[in-house]
């Protein structure tokens, strides 16, 4: 009796479109915001990325996302003037996200979400990402906000998957029961394990062509695997 569908964002509902000029501009912007006189590519690869790797290890260990000011003053730019770093933290985080490429909705994603909404499902987003402005800007730009009753981001609630609490926040806001809720995500050990820990009634894993296969275990085994987002319509025919 599935009546609610929560989706992940990264590599599920949205994917990265590589554009080196786009990424370079973002790395250059990080240097400008920090007041660093260095080659943007060198500074990014030799300073920012190794520091972010250490942050990510902490985040995955404690299932926690740090507020952006803490992210930059404790991990990524702790050796620079704190006042300047804190003032630029939001824009720095958005620039860091852009260094990976441009994030766009996956093929067929918008049409699928609109059809699921038409079929009567309550829809929500439960996603791990840094930064608090990007998703709001994107939902407004793509005119998708009306379709999602809840948007839970680790950067806002400060809890990362697979901790079940982030799913509970979404369930509470939607007024949905766990056993009547489906979760769609790409990472078996975070998305699927977390959804199962929260007692969700169905889990669907996205495995897009070209992505490295993941090891399936009893703990992270999804109920279904899809290779195109629109295949959700075959699994969720309507309430």
Secondary structure, DSSP 8 states (H G I E B T S, - for coil): ---EEEE-TBTTTEEEE--HHHHHHHHHHHHHHHT--S-HHHHIIIIIHHHHHHHHHHHHHHTB---HHHIIIIIISTTS-HHHHHHTHHHHHHHHHHTT-EEEE-TTHHHHHHHHHHTT-EEEEEE--S-SSHHHHHHHHTT-GGG-SEEEEHHHH-B-TTSTHHHHHHHHHHT--GGGEEEEES-IIIIIHHHHHTT-SEEEEE--TTS------TTT--SEEESSGGGHHHH----
